Amino acid sequence: MIQHISIKDFAIIENTSIDFHDGLNMITGETGAGKSILIEAVSLALGSRADTAFVRSGREKARIQMIVEHGGSEHIITREISASGKSICKLDDEIVTLGHLKSLCKKFADIHGQYDHQSLLNPDYHIKLVDLYQKEKTDPAKEAVSQCYEKYAALKTQLRKLLAQADQDKREQDFMAFELQELQDANLQIGEDDALEEEIALLQNSEKIYENLAGAYHIGSGQEEPVLSSLKKMSDMLSETAEYSQELEELSRRTTEAYYEVEDICSSLRDCRDRSIYSPDDLDRSIARIETINKLKNKHGKSVKALLAYQQQLEERLSQIENMDSAKESLEKELAKQKTALKDAADKLSKTRKASAAELEKLITAELAQLNFNDAVFSISFQKAGAFTADGIDVVEFLISTNRGEPLKPLSKIASGGEMSRIMLAFKKITGDYDEIPTMIFDEIDSGISGIAASVVGRKLAEIAANHQIICITHLPQIAAFGHHNYKIEKSADETMTYTTVTALSQQEKAEEIARLLGGANITDTTLKSAQELIAASTLPPDQAGSPKKP
């Protein structure tokens, strides 16, 4: 419930505060006094987008603060709009995003403008209203349909992608098979190309390598005075003198180590020499092999490791193509099974909806009768959609006949603006008990009606106010008379600025305001008496009255 709102420097409102109460809060005022601006301020506090045009001329920012009670807790909502374009949202003194504020405020209040009834003309909205009624039965059935549809849609997408991929793969199958065979024939090994490059370099220089290895070995051990033999003599000579000084002992040791090192080198030179036999056939084979590998690397722009991964990918894709029919058959069976489950869930939802709609038809028809549609016949039409949706298989449309003997037709074909306002109230009276939103705000929904119809609308608002807080802006005295709490919005001006104020009215002031609505600015004893009679007549019968309940 909205308990209080304060507005500062918002359009023509300089500074005003309003305390709202349970029941029916009725706001009246002359045309242009700022009634719609007040609703704009409330809407802004509840999360609508800010517009710098609402900042009062000459001021830096506009500020709106609202106190809301919901679920036993009290919340303070603050909206600030800067003339420079910045906007700040606060909830309980903490800055929040506009999306968060709007999402939360949907639970607090619902605003209905004078054009809101246009939603009733849209058949897409009708199914939502049917589902709102008895939603404790409908919601579980809708959830079951939603889950089945999600799985069904996923399988359809999967099958569509599979078939599209199959068409593409069929066109590329021969090419992929050719490339796979080419790679398989190559029998690539990771690191083989690097090893071949080294082998080819050795083979191409094998003659030079052999000559140098043989010469080095000959110098080391094959001459008349080989290096190895000379080192041996040096080692033997120094060993005989090693005992005479530490220096000689060190020289002997080093010479002995050099001898054994050269001996090991000579042995390795001999082995390398013996292996370095030039073979033109080996060289040709290695060159042919590296050319094959490099051709594949250049063709695909990949390394040997990447080529092997591509080979595995081709094998998998070709295997999928070969097993495509089996995969398709399996997926089609699964899709058919899921479609059956979806149809069963949709049929159950449709049955639940139709049972709910049958009761809703009776209730709406009864409400319409109370709203002066004495001969009205209301019906909810069900047709099957061409395809499944997340909402099932139903296409729902509201039909009505407002005059005896006329056939049922869609609402948009026969209802006038005033009739639509009353029809919307009939729905709000029924669904309002189920949407769990404590506050309803009506902005001049009385457009297009007058006289007896206006009194009927006022009485219906008072009935709804027994279970909801209602804030209603009206210009009709027949509706204003039903207010449990009445307010007057007025506009004044000085030499430089215009001001709007909102004042809570006493019972006497309420009568005077209704008299003004009846007869204009000059209130006479006659108009005042008529206003008092109108207020007295607006009192609900005992079976409908009762004190307004706190939401």
PLY file of the C-alpha trace (Angstrom):
ply
format ascii 1.0
element vertex 551
property float x
property float y
property float z
element edge 550
property int vertex1
property int vertex2
end_header
0.00 0.00 0.00
1.21 3.52 -0.80
1.19 5.45 2.48
2.79 8.74 1.50
4.28 10.60 -1.46
6.21 13.88 -1.46
6.96 15.71 -4.72
9.42 18.59 -5.13
10.19 20.67 -8.24
8.39 18.26 -10.57
6.81 20.08 -13.55
4.37 22.63 -12.08
4.48 21.00 -8.63
6.86 22.98 -6.42
6.48 21.10 -3.15
3.58 18.96 -2.05
2.97 15.91 0.16
0.04 13.50 0.21
-0.92 10.85 2.77
-2.91 8.02 1.19
-5.09 5.54 3.08
-6.78 2.15 2.76
-9.87 1.98 0.58
-10.86 4.38 -2.18
-8.70 7.53 -2.49
-10.41 9.91 -4.95
-8.57 12.86 -6.56
-10.45 15.61 -8.41
-9.55 18.97 -9.88
-10.10 21.26 -12.81
-8.75 20.41 -16.25
-5.08 21.44 -16.42
-4.65 21.56 -12.64
-2.01 18.81 -12.76
-3.89 15.55 -12.16
-1.97 13.72 -14.88
1.29 15.22 -13.61
0.58 13.68 -10.21
0.15 10.26 -11.84
3.40 10.82 -13.77
5.17 11.46 -10.46
3.70 8.27 -8.94
4.64 6.33 -12.08
8.20 7.65 -11.90
8.52 6.57 -8.27
7.31 3.10 -9.29
10.06 2.72 -11.89
9.09 4.42 -15.14
11.81 6.14 -17.19
12.84 9.66 -16.26
12.51 12.68 -18.55
14.41 15.91 -17.85
11.38 17.84 -19.18
9.69 17.13 -15.83
12.28 19.14 -13.87
10.62 22.38 -12.78
11.79 25.41 -14.76
14.75 27.11 -13.07
15.48 24.18 -10.73
18.48 21.82 -10.81
16.58 18.63 -10.07
13.18 17.10 -9.30
12.74 14.78 -6.31
9.97 12.28 -5.56
9.81 10.20 -2.41
7.28 7.49 -1.67
6.64 5.38 1.43
5.21 1.95 0.64
4.06 -0.80 3.02
4.24 -4.33 1.63
4.26 -7.70 3.35
4.57 -6.16 6.78
7.66 -4.12 5.81
7.94 -0.42 5.07
10.04 0.79 2.14
11.15 4.29 1.13
11.54 4.87 -2.62
13.42 7.95 -3.86
13.74 9.16 -7.46
15.80 12.20 -8.43
15.96 13.66 -11.94
18.70 16.17 -12.71
18.18 18.87 -15.33
21.51 17.72 -16.79
19.99 14.31 -17.54
21.21 12.18 -14.62
18.71 10.05 -12.71
19.11 8.36 -9.32
16.97 5.54 -7.89
17.12 4.68 -4.21
15.38 1.99 -2.20
15.60 2.36 1.57
18.43 4.89 1.08
20.49 2.50 -1.08
21.10 3.24 -4.76
19.55 0.59 -7.04
19.18 0.17 -10.79
16.00 1.30 -12.52
15.35 -2.29 -13.64
15.56 -3.57 -10.06
13.22 -0.82 -8.81
10.70 -1.43 -11.58
10.71 -5.19 -10.98
10.11 -4.71 -7.25
7.42 -2.04 -7.66
5.34 -4.35 -9.87
4.45 -6.06 -6.59
3.41 -2.76 -4.97
1.03 -1.08 -7.41
-0.60 -1.30 -10.82
-1.38 1.88 -12.84
-4.32 1.90 -15.26
-4.63 4.85 -17.59
-7.59 5.97 -19.63
-6.25 3.98 -22.59
-5.34 0.87 -20.61
-8.56 -0.84 -21.66
-7.10 -1.02 -25.16
-5.28 -4.17 -24.02
-8.68 -5.87 -23.90
-8.93 -5.33 -27.65
-5.80 -7.43 -28.22
-6.68 -11.17 -28.36
-3.08 -12.03 -27.40
-3.84 -10.52 -23.98
-7.01 -12.52 -23.44
-5.24 -15.80 -22.74
-3.21 -14.05 -20.02
-6.39 -12.89 -18.30
-7.87 -16.38 -18.44
-4.66 -17.83 -16.99
-4.64 -15.23 -14.22
-8.00 -16.46 -12.98
-7.56 -19.60 -10.85
-3.83 -19.47 -11.56
-3.18 -21.93 -8.73
-4.64 -24.57 -11.07
-3.43 -23.16 -14.37
0.20 -22.36 -13.45
1.28 -25.99 -12.78
-0.28 -27.08 -16.10
1.46 -24.16 -17.88
4.79 -25.10 -16.31
4.40 -28.69 -17.55
3.67 -27.43 -21.08
6.60 -25.01 -20.93
9.03 -27.76 -19.95
7.74 -30.14 -22.64
7.86 -27.39 -25.26
11.42 -26.46 -24.32
12.56 -30.08 -24.86
10.46 -30.38 -28.04
11.87 -27.15 -29.50
15.43 -28.22 -28.62
14.95 -31.57 -30.40
13.46 -29.86 -33.47
16.45 -27.52 -33.61
18.82 -30.45 -33.19
17.12 -32.39 -36.02
17.08 -29.34 -38.29
20.81 -28.80 -37.72
21.49 -32.50 -38.29
19.64 -32.48 -41.63
21.30 -29.26 -42.74
24.71 -30.68 -41.80
23.86 -33.92 -43.59
23.09 -32.05 -46.82
26.36 -30.17 -46.58
28.34 -33.28 -45.68
26.83 -35.27 -48.56
28.14 -32.62 -50.96
31.58 -32.72 -49.34
31.76 -36.45 -48.60
33.86 -37.42 -51.67
36.27 -34.56 -51.10
36.62 -35.40 -47.39
37.20 -39.09 -48.26
39.90 -38.10 -50.76
41.68 -35.88 -48.23
41.42 -38.57 -45.54
42.90 -41.21 -47.85
45.71 -38.83 -48.75
46.54 -38.27 -45.09
46.23 -41.95 -44.20
48.55 -42.93 -47.07
51.09 -40.39 -45.83
51.18 -42.15 -42.43
52.50 -39.02 -40.74
54.45 -39.14 -37.49
54.94 -36.21 -35.13
58.55 -34.92 -35.35
59.27 -36.91 -38.51
59.79 -33.81 -40.67
62.44 -32.40 -38.34
64.26 -35.75 -38.22
64.22 -36.00 -42.03
65.65 -32.51 -42.47
68.57 -33.50 -40.25
69.01 -36.84 -42.03
69.02 -35.22 -45.46
71.61 -32.67 -44.34
73.82 -35.54 -43.16
73.34 -37.60 -46.33
74.00 -34.66 -48.64
77.30 -33.99 -46.84
78.23 -37.59 -46.05
81.35 -37.65 -48.29
82.77 -34.54 -46.70
81.85 -35.81 -43.24
83.50 -39.19 -43.91
86.75 -37.64 -45.15
87.00 -35.35 -42.15
86.18 -38.12 -39.68
88.75 -40.46 -41.27
91.42 -37.74 -41.30
90.79 -36.82 -37.69
90.95 -40.47 -36.66
94.19 -40.93 -38.61
95.74 -37.98 -36.85
94.64 -39.26 -33.50
95.70 -42.87 -33.85
96.73 -43.91 -37.39
100.03 -42.01 -38.14
103.55 -43.13 -37.40
103.45 -40.69 -34.50
99.76 -40.47 -33.65
98.48 -37.98 -31.09
97.29 -40.78 -28.86
100.74 -42.47 -28.82
102.47 -39.17 -28.06
100.07 -38.46 -25.18
100.80 -41.90 -23.78
104.52 -41.19 -23.74
103.91 -37.80 -22.07
101.75 -39.43 -19.43
104.39 -42.12 -18.68
107.20 -39.57 -18.39
105.30 -37.26 -16.06
104.16 -40.09 -13.87
107.81 -40.87 -13.05
108.34 -37.31 -11.71
104.99 -36.79 -9.99
106.31 -37.70 -6.57
108.75 -34.78 -6.42
106.27 -31.90 -6.20
102.60 -31.15 -6.04
102.80 -29.21 -9.32
104.36 -32.17 -11.17
101.70 -34.48 -9.70
98.95 -32.16 -11.03
100.54 -32.06 -14.52
100.78 -35.85 -14.54
97.13 -36.20 -13.59
95.94 -33.78 -16.28
98.05 -35.47 -18.97
96.67 -38.88 -18.02
93.10 -37.54 -18.22
93.84 -35.99 -21.62
95.13 -39.30 -22.88
91.98 -41.18 -21.89
89.75 -38.39 -23.34
91.59 -38.49 -26.71
91.41 -42.27 -26.68
87.60 -42.04 -26.24
87.39 -39.43 -29.01
89.34 -41.64 -31.38
87.02 -44.55 -30.66
83.96 -42.36 -31.38
85.61 -41.03 -34.57
86.11 -44.57 -35.79
82.46 -45.48 -35.16
81.15 -42.32 -36.88
83.48 -42.90 -39.82
82.30 -46.47 -40.24
78.61 -45.35 -40.20
79.10 -42.43 -42.58
78.83 -44.40 -45.74
77.23 -42.37 -48.57
74.04 -43.94 -50.00
72.29 -42.16 -52.95
69.22 -44.39 -52.49
68.80 -43.34 -48.84
69.10 -39.69 -49.81
66.51 -40.03 -52.60
64.08 -41.80 -50.26
64.48 -39.14 -47.57
64.03 -36.27 -50.04
60.91 -37.89 -51.52
59.48 -38.38 -48.03
60.08 -34.78 -46.91
58.57 -33.49 -50.16
55.40 -35.52 -49.46
55.17 -34.12 -45.94
55.87 -30.51 -47.00
53.28 -30.77 -49.79
50.60 -31.72 -47.24
51.74 -29.01 -44.83
51.58 -26.33 -47.56
48.27 -27.58 -48.95
46.46 -27.38 -45.61
48.54 -24.67 -43.96
49.01 -26.88 -40.92
51.80 -28.51 -38.95
52.19 -32.29 -38.83
50.49 -32.31 -35.42
47.57 -30.23 -36.79
47.35 -32.50 -39.86
46.97 -35.54 -37.64
44.20 -33.76 -35.70
42.49 -32.88 -39.00
42.78 -36.51 -40.08
40.97 -37.59 -36.90
38.29 -34.94 -37.52
37.72 -36.22 -41.05
37.43 -39.77 -39.76
34.80 -38.68 -37.21
32.79 -36.63 -39.74
32.81 -39.41 -42.31
31.73 -41.84 -39.60
28.85 -39.49 -38.72
27.83 -39.33 -42.39
27.87 -43.11 -42.62
25.71 -43.30 -39.48
23.52 -40.28 -40.39
20.43 -42.32 -41.19
20.65 -44.10 -37.87
21.12 -40.81 -35.97
18.26 -39.21 -37.89
15.93 -42.13 -37.17
16.82 -42.08 -33.48
16.26 -38.31 -33.22
12.96 -38.49 -35.11
11.71 -41.18 -32.71
12.72 -39.06 -29.72
11.04 -36.00 -31.27
7.80 -37.93 -31.92
7.82 -39.16 -28.32
8.34 -35.62 -27.01
5.62 -34.27 -29.31
3.18 -36.78 -27.80
4.18 -35.66 -24.30
3.74 -32.00 -25.33
0.32 -32.71 -26.85
-0.81 -34.48 -23.67
0.42 -31.58 -21.51
-1.17 -29.01 -23.86
-4.49 -30.90 -23.83
-4.47 -30.96 -20.02
-3.71 -27.24 -19.94
-6.49 -26.57 -22.45
-8.94 -28.59 -20.35
-7.92 -26.66 -17.22
-8.25 -23.35 -19.07
-11.68 -24.18 -20.43
-12.97 -25.16 -17.00
-11.57 -21.92 -15.57
-12.95 -19.92 -18.51
-16.45 -21.37 -18.00
-16.49 -20.02 -14.44
-14.92 -16.74 -15.54
-17.63 -16.27 -18.17
-20.31 -16.50 -15.48
-18.52 -14.13 -13.13
-17.79 -11.55 -15.84
-21.40 -11.73 -17.08
-22.61 -11.12 -13.51
-20.21 -8.20 -13.09
-21.34 -6.72 -16.42
-24.94 -6.92 -15.27
-23.99 -4.89 -12.19
-22.28 -2.40 -14.51
-25.54 -1.76 -16.42
-24.98 -4.35 -19.17
-28.29 -5.98 -18.36
-28.66 -7.86 -21.64
-24.96 -8.57 -22.17
-23.74 -12.03 -23.04
-20.04 -12.69 -22.54
-18.22 -15.70 -23.97
-14.62 -16.94 -24.14
-13.83 -18.56 -27.47
-11.20 -21.31 -27.79
-9.53 -22.23 -31.09
-6.54 -24.46 -31.76
-3.35 -22.74 -32.87
-1.58 -23.94 -35.99
1.47 -25.02 -33.98
2.54 -25.65 -30.43
3.87 -22.75 -28.36
5.25 -22.45 -24.85
1.67 -21.50 -23.83
0.12 -24.60 -25.34
-2.19 -24.96 -28.32
-5.01 -22.52 -27.41
-6.00 -19.31 -29.15
-8.33 -17.44 -26.79
-10.58 -14.50 -27.67
-13.26 -12.64 -25.72
-16.64 -12.30 -27.44
-19.54 -10.18 -26.28
-23.04 -9.15 -27.21
-24.13 -6.01 -25.36
-27.69 -5.91 -26.74
-30.38 -8.55 -26.73
-30.66 -10.45 -30.00
-27.23 -9.47 -31.32
-24.71 -12.21 -32.12
-21.48 -12.60 -30.20
-18.64 -10.61 -31.72
-15.04 -9.78 -30.72
-14.80 -6.92 -28.20
-13.00 -4.68 -30.69
-15.93 -4.91 -33.12
-18.70 -3.60 -30.89
-17.52 -1.98 -27.65
-17.33 1.81 -27.31
-14.77 3.61 -25.14
-17.17 3.96 -22.23
-18.24 0.33 -22.51
-14.60 -0.79 -22.54
-13.93 1.13 -19.31
-16.73 -0.74 -17.58
-15.70 -4.08 -19.09
-12.16 -3.53 -17.82
-13.52 -2.83 -14.33
-15.44 -6.10 -14.48
-12.19 -7.93 -15.17
-10.35 -6.03 -12.45
-13.05 -6.91 -9.96
-12.54 -10.61 -10.72
-8.79 -10.83 -11.36
-7.86 -8.21 -8.78
-8.38 -10.75 -6.04
-5.81 -13.04 -7.67
-2.98 -10.78 -8.88
-1.82 -10.04 -5.29
-1.04 -6.39 -6.11
-2.26 -4.32 -3.14
-2.66 -0.91 -4.84
-4.51 -0.04 -8.07
-4.19 3.42 -9.58
-6.83 4.55 -12.10
-6.16 7.64 -14.22
-9.46 8.96 -15.66
-10.85 5.59 -16.73
-14.21 7.40 -16.61
-13.56 8.90 -20.06
-16.52 8.36 -22.34
-19.10 7.68 -19.63
-21.56 9.81 -17.65
-24.82 9.67 -15.72
-25.96 6.29 -14.47
-22.94 4.53 -16.01
-20.64 6.80 -13.98
-22.44 5.90 -10.75
-22.16 2.23 -11.61
-18.40 2.62 -12.21
-18.02 4.46 -8.90
-19.84 1.70 -7.03
-17.65 -0.94 -8.68
-14.49 0.97 -7.69
-15.75 1.04 -4.11
-16.33 -2.71 -4.22
-12.79 -3.33 -5.49
-11.50 -1.00 -2.74
-12.82 -3.43 -0.13
-9.78 -5.63 -0.90
-7.37 -3.16 -2.48
-6.11 0.34 -1.97
-7.50 2.38 -4.87
-6.13 5.76 -6.00
-8.42 7.19 -8.65
-8.35 10.44 -10.61
-11.75 11.47 -11.93
-13.65 14.47 -13.27
-17.10 13.00 -12.66
-19.04 13.83 -9.46
-20.94 10.52 -9.61
-17.60 8.67 -9.18
-15.95 11.13 -6.77
-18.90 10.73 -4.39
-17.86 7.13 -3.66
-14.45 8.14 -2.27
-13.52 7.02 1.24
-10.82 9.73 1.18
-11.06 12.68 -1.19
-8.38 15.08 -2.40
-8.47 18.22 -4.48
-5.68 19.22 -6.83
-5.47 22.95 -7.60
-3.32 25.21 -9.72
-2.37 28.79 -8.88
0.11 31.31 -10.29
1.97 34.47 -9.34
3.81 36.90 -11.59
6.61 34.43 -12.39
5.61 30.83 -11.64
2.72 28.33 -11.62
2.05 26.13 -8.58
0.06 22.94 -8.04
-1.05 21.73 -4.62
-2.97 18.67 -3.41
-5.24 19.01 -0.36
-7.02 16.31 1.63
-10.72 17.21 1.94
-12.96 17.03 4.98
-16.50 15.71 4.54
-17.81 19.25 4.14
-15.06 20.12 1.66
-15.80 16.89 -0.22
-19.43 17.95 -0.61
-18.36 21.40 -1.84
-15.94 19.87 -4.36
-18.63 17.54 -5.72
-20.99 20.50 -5.90
-18.37 22.31 -7.98
-18.11 19.30 -10.29
-21.91 19.33 -10.63
-22.51 23.03 -11.17
-19.27 24.83 -11.84
-17.37 27.45 -9.83
-20.49 29.07 -8.27
-21.71 26.70 -5.58
-25.35 27.24 -4.73
-27.49 25.72 -2.02
-29.10 23.60 -4.73
-25.86 22.18 -6.08
-24.55 21.63 -2.53
-27.74 19.76 -1.60
-27.45 17.70 -4.80
-23.85 16.88 -3.89
-24.86 15.76 -0.39
-27.62 13.60 -1.86
-25.15 12.10 -4.33
-22.74 11.26 -1.48
-25.53 9.70 0.54
-26.68 7.66 -2.48
-23.13 6.44 -3.05
-23.07 4.58 0.26
-22.95 0.87 -0.52
-25.75 -1.43 0.68
-24.92 -3.35 3.85
-24.21 -6.60 1.99
-21.62 -4.82 -0.21
-20.26 -2.18 2.11
-18.12 -3.19 5.06
-15.01 -1.29 5.98
-12.20 -1.36 3.43
-9.74 -4.17 4.06
-6.05 -3.45 4.32
-4.21 -5.10 1.40
0 1
1 2
2 3
3 4
4 5
5 6
6 7
7 8
8 9
9 10
10 11
11 12
12 13
13 14
14 15
15 16
16 17
17 18
18 19
19 20
20 21
21 22
22 23
23 24
24 25
25 26
26 27
27 28
28 29
29 30
30 31
31 32
32 33
33 34
34 35
35 36
36 37
37 38
38 39
39 40
40 41
41 42
42 43
43 44
44 45
45 46
46 47
47 48
48 49
49 50
50 51
51 52
52 53
53 54
54 55
55 56
56 57
57 58
58 59
59 60
60 61
61 62
62 63
63 64
64 65
65 66
66 67
67 68
68 69
69 70
70 71
71 72
72 73
73 74
74 75
75 76
76 77
77 78
78 79
79 80
80 81
81 82
82 83
83 84
84 85
85 86
86 87
87 88
88 89
89 90
90 91
91 92
92 93
93 94
94 95
95 96
96 97
97 98
98 99
99 100
100 101
101 102
102 103
103 104
104 105
105 106
106 107
107 108
108 109
109 110
110 111
111 112
112 113
113 114
114 115
115 116
116 117
117 118
118 119
119 120
120 121
121 122
122 123
123 124
124 125
125 126
126 127
127 128
128 129
129 130
130 131
131 132
132 133
133 134
134 135
135 136
136 137
137 138
138 139
139 140
140 141
141 142
142 143
143 144
144 145
145 146
146 147
147 148
148 149
149 150
150 151
151 152
152 153
153 154
154 155
155 156
156 157
157 158
158 159
159 160
160 161
161 162
162 163
163 164
164 165
165 166
166 167
167 168
168 169
169 170
170 171
171 172
172 173
173 174
174 175
175 176
176 177
177 178
178 179
179 180
180 181
181 182
182 183
183 184
184 185
185 186
186 187
187 188
188 189
189 190
190 191
191 192
192 193
193 194
194 195
195 196
196 197
197 198
198 199
199 200
200 201
201 202
202 203
203 204
204 205
205 206
206 207
207 208
208 209
209 210
210 211
211 212
212 213
213 214
214 215
215 216
216 217
217 218
218 219
219 220
220 221
221 222
222 223
223 224
224 225
225 226
226 227
227 228
228 229
229 230
230 231
231 232
232 233
233 234
234 235
235 236
236 237
237 238
238 239
239 240
240 241
241 242
242 243
243 244
244 245
245 246
246 247
247 248
248 249
249 250
250 251
251 252
252 253
253 254
254 255
255 256
256 257
257 258
258 259
259 260
260 261
261 262
262 263
263 264
264 265
265 266
266 267
267 268
268 269
269 270
270 271
271 272
272 273
273 274
274 275
275 276
276 277
277 278
278 279
279 280
280 281
281 282
282 283
283 284
284 285
285 286
286 287
287 288
288 289
289 290
290 291
291 292
292 293
293 294
294 295
295 296
296 297
297 298
298 299
299 300
300 301
301 302
302 303
303 304
304 305
305 306
306 307
307 308
308 309
309 310
310 311
311 312
312 313
313 314
314 315
315 316
316 317
317 318
318 319
319 320
320 321
321 322
322 323
323 324
324 325
325 326
326 327
327 328
328 329
329 330
330 331
331 332
332 333
333 334
334 335
335 336
336 337
337 338
338 339
339 340
340 341
341 342
342 343
343 344
344 345
345 346
346 347
347 348
348 349
349 350
350 351
351 352
352 353
353 354
354 355
355 356
356 357
357 358
358 359
359 360
360 361
361 362
362 363
363 364
364 365
365 366
366 367
367 368
368 369
369 370
370 371
371 372
372 373
373 374
374 375
375 376
376 377
377 378
378 379
379 380
380 381
381 382
382 383
383 384
384 385
385 386
386 387
387 388
388 389
389 390
390 391
391 392
392 393
393 394
394 395
395 396
396 397
397 398
398 399
399 400
400 401
401 402
402 403
403 404
404 405
405 406
406 407
407 408
408 409
409 410
410 411
411 412
412 413
413 414
414 415
415 416
416 417
417 418
418 419
419 420
420 421
421 422
422 423
423 424
424 425
425 426
426 427
427 428
428 429
429 430
430 431
431 432
432 433
433 434
434 435
435 436
436 437
437 438
438 439
439 440
440 441
441 442
442 443
443 444
444 445
445 446
446 447
447 448
448 449
449 450
450 451
451 452
452 453
453 454
454 455
455 456
456 457
457 458
458 459
459 460
460 461
461 462
462 463
463 464
464 465
465 466
466 467
467 468
468 469
469 470
470 471
471 472
472 473
473 474
474 475
475 476
476 477
477 478
478 479
479 480
480 481
481 482
482 483
483 484
484 485
485 486
486 487
487 488
488 489
489 490
490 491
491 492
492 493
493 494
494 495
495 496
496 497
497 498
498 499
499 500
500 501
501 502
502 503
503 504
504 505
505 506
506 507
507 508
508 509
509 510
510 511
511 512
512 513
513 514
514 515
515 516
516 517
517 518
518 519
519 520
520 521
521 522
522 523
523 524
524 525
525 526
526 527
527 528
528 529
529 530
530 531
531 532
532 533
533 534
534 535
535 536
536 537
537 538
538 539
539 540
540 541
541 542
542 543
543 544
544 545
545 546
546 547
547 548
548 549
549 550
